[in-house]
Amino acid sequence: MATEVREIRRLQVSMGCDRNCEPCSKYFDCTSPFKYEIYKNPALRRIQERLAGVKYKIAVMSGKGGVGKSTTTCNLGAALSMLGAKVGLLDSDFYGPSVPTIMGVGAGRLKVDADGIVPVVSQQGIKVASVASTLTERDAITWMGDQIRWALYQFLGGTSWGELDFLLVDLPPGTGEETLNVMKAIQGLSGGVVVTIPSEVSQIVVGRGISLCQKANTRVIGVIENMGTMLCPHCGKDVDVFMTGGGKMIAERMGVPYLGTVPLDHRVAKASDEGMPFVLRYPDSEPARGFAAVARKIAADVGFISEN
């Protein structure tokens, strides 16, 4: 007797509803109005109060690792600062925090005063809060579930950000728990910026990230294609290492804005390792102009500057 073989269309793990909405992975799928009760949580109310002085809160995300998301976040922060904005960076990638290194504050340590956690401030006046600023080079973090969520709450609700124009939240790669936590914790996100590279593999997972934003009612400000066409430093010819154009394709396919391409340049890694955002170290380079152009589009999109 032949056995029927059926195609798996969706993998769903359900443990029933225990009315504990705060850590629930199905929060944005749920249609129950009860879920909004989580905002009575004192920790979440504290976050809203703490971020009241921040005009624009933007999540920077990617569907996968290795696309230069943290580097992009830092350079966008620096480029926005060059436009006259007061900028803060929250590094919410607790397992692989790299923002302090890129911003040149790797040796700085977070402190606490009567008003809360005091961010480390870069030479450009950008406020940086990261778990990396509480660790030594050899320390390792192994946090699970509620620990990660409460660490995020502590950074968002316990940090003295003061008055900011922009707070850029550097999310971990993927669409896992940490990303969901940020989207639930920050009410009134101005939007999400999705970073990709041109490869087809990256396009697929970026599409999932965009879908998550849409499901969470978080507006997608646009897609940035990082590591685009490289100008060969030896022959001067353009080299398409990752077949440039994939970022624009996925943006058009998903119906979201395309913010632009940042060319691949080996000096980006060099500047990051030296603790200087690329847009400041090599302001006349093509990648720096790419970051600056994207920053201007974001600033215009949220109304910080006019589009003209």
N, C-alpha and C positions, 0 to 999 in steps of 0.2 A: 504493500500500500504506500503510495507516494506521500511524502510529508510536505505540507504547504510551507513555502518559504516566503516571508514577507520582508519588505524593506523597512529599516528603522528610519523614521522621519524626525523623531525628536526623543532626546533622552531626558526624562523628567524624574527627579527624586523628590518625593513628597512624604513628609512626616506628619501631615495634618496641621491644623492651625491651633497653636497654643496661646493666641492673642498676645504674643510677645513680638511686637512689630519691629522694635529697634534693631535687633540683629538679623532680621529675616531676609534671606536672599531673594525672596519673592515680593519684596516690598513694592517695587514698581510695577509688578504684574497684578497686584491685588486691587480689587475694586471696592473694598470695604472702606467706608468713611471712618471707621474706628482707627485706622492706621495713623491718622493725623493726631491722635492723642499723644503720640511720642513727643510732640513738641511741647508738652507740659513738663517733660523731663528737665529738671533744673540745669543739668549740664548743657543741654541743647539751647535752653533759654539764655544761658550765659554766653554761648557762642554768638547768638544774635546780638546781644548787647555789646559784646566785645568788638564785633565787626561793623557796628553801626557807623563808625567813622571812616569806613572804607567805601569809596564810591563804586568801584567796579571790581567784582570778584570773578576771576577767570580761571577755569580748570584747564590745564594743559595735559593732554592724554595721548596715548598711542595704543594701538591694538597689540603690539608686540614690543619686545625689547630690542635694543641695538639700532634704533633709528635716530638717535641723537636727541631724544626728548628733553633731557635735562640741559644739554648744551643749548638747545633752542629756547627753553624757558629762560635761562640766564641771559642770553643775548637779546631776547625780546624785552626782558626787564631793563637791561642796560639801554636799549634803543628807546624805550618809553621814557626812561629817565632823561635821555638826551632831548626829548621833546618837552621837558619841563615838568614831568609827572613825578609825584612822590610814590615810590614803588616799594612793595614788600614781596618777598619770596618765601613761600612755605614749602619745604621739601618733605612731602608726605610719603616718600619712598623709604620706609624705615629699614628695609633690608639692604638696599644699595644706595645710600645717600651720597650724592656727589656735588650738590649745589654749592656748599661752602668752599670746596676746592676750586671750582670754576670761578666763583666770585672773589677768590683771594682772601677768604676769611677762615680758611681751614684751621688756623692756629687759634682762632677765637673760641671762647667758651660762653655758653648761655649763662646768664646770671638771673637772680630773682631779687626784686625789691618789693616794696609795699604794694605796688600796682600789678605785680605779676612777673611773668618771664620777660626778660629784657633781650630783644633780638640782638644778634651781632650785626654791626653796620659796616658795609663795604666802603672803600675809598670814594665811591660815587654817591654815597648816602643811601644806598639800598639796604633795607632791613631784611635780615635773613634769619629764619628759624628752622633748625634741622636737628634731628637726633644725632647727626654726626658731630655736632658741637657739644655733645655730652660724652663722647667716647674717645678712647685712644685708638691708634692705628690697629692695635691687635684685638680690641674688643669685638665680640660678635654678639648679635641680638638673635634670640630665638623666642619670639612672641607668638602667641596663638590667639585666635578668636577675639574674645573680649579685651584682651590686653592691647591688641592693635587698635581696636575701636576707642578705648579709653585714652590711649596715647594720642590719638588724633584729636579727641575732644580736649585734651590738656593743651595741645599746641594751638588749637583754634580758639578756645575759650580762656586760656590762661596767659596767652602772650599779649603784651602791651604793644599793640600795633600803632596806636595813636591815629592821627589823621592821615589817610593814604588816598591817593587817586586810584591806584591799582594794587590788588593783591593777586599774584599769580601763584596758583597751587600746582606744584609739580607732582602729578600722580604717578603711582607705580604703573608699569606696563600691564596691558590686559584689561579685562572687564571683571575682575574678581572682587573680593570682599572690600579691599581697601578703597577701590574706586566707588563702590556703592556707598560706603561710609561717608565719603566726602560729599557726594550728591545728596545724601539724606541730611547731613549735619548742617550744610550751608544753605539756608533758605535765601532765595533771591540771587542765585548765581547769575552773573551777567551773560555767561555762556561758556561754551567749551571750544578749545582749539585743539584740533587733532593733527598730530605729526605723523608723517609716513615717509617712506623712501619709495622710489619708483617701482620696485620689484612687485611682481604679481602676488607673491606670498604676502607681502605687507599690505597690499590693497585689500585682500580678502579679510584679514583681521581688522583692518581699519574700518571696513564696512560694519563690522560687529560693534565697534566702539561708537560709531555714529548712531547705530540703531539703539544702543543703550541710552545715549543722550536724548534721543527722541522719545524713548519710552519714559524717561525720567522728567520729561518736559523741560529739559535743559537745551536752550537754543544753541545750535552749532554755529559759531561765528565763522568757522571756515577750516579748510584743510591746508596744511603747509607741507610741501614736498621738500624734504631735506635730502642732501647728498645728490643733487642734480648733476648736470653736465660739468665735468672737471676740465679746467684749462691746464694742459700738460706743462709743468714747469721747465721741461727740457726742449720740446719742439714747438710749444705754443699752440698746438692744435686742441680742439675740443674732443674730449673722450667721454662717451656715455657708459660709465661703469655699470650703472643700474638701469639703463634704458629709460631715460628721462621721459616723463609724460604720464606716468601711472597715477600720480597724485591728482592731476587734473581730471583724468578719466574716472576715478572713483568718486570725486566730488560731483561731477556731472551725473554719474549714474545714481548717486544717492540724493541728488537734488539739494546740495548744500554749496555755499560759496567756496571758491578756490582762491586762496590768499597769495599764492605764488611759490616759486621755487628758489631754494638756496643752493647755489652750486657747491660741489664737493671741493674741499681744499685741505691739504694736509696740515696747513698752519692753524686750522681750527682746533685740532687736537693739541697742538703745541701751545697755543694761547691758553687753552683750558687747563693744561697741566701746570702752566706758569701762574695761574690764578688771575687771568685777565680776560674778560669777555672779548670775543673776537672783534665785535663792532667798535671797541675802543682801541684795541691793539693795531688793527689794520682797517681803519675807517674808509679808505679809498678803494678797498678790494671789492670784487664782485659779491662774495658771500656777505660782506658787511652791508653792502647796498641792498642785498636781498632781505636780510633781517630787518633793516631800517624800513624798507618798503612795506613789509608785512606788519611791522609795529604801527606804522602810520594808518594802515587799513583798519587794524583793530581799534586804534584810538578814535578814528573817524566813525567806526561802526557803533561804538558805545556813546559817542557824542562828546568825547574829551576834546577833540579838535574838529574843525570843519573839514569837509571832504575836498574843498578847493585848495 
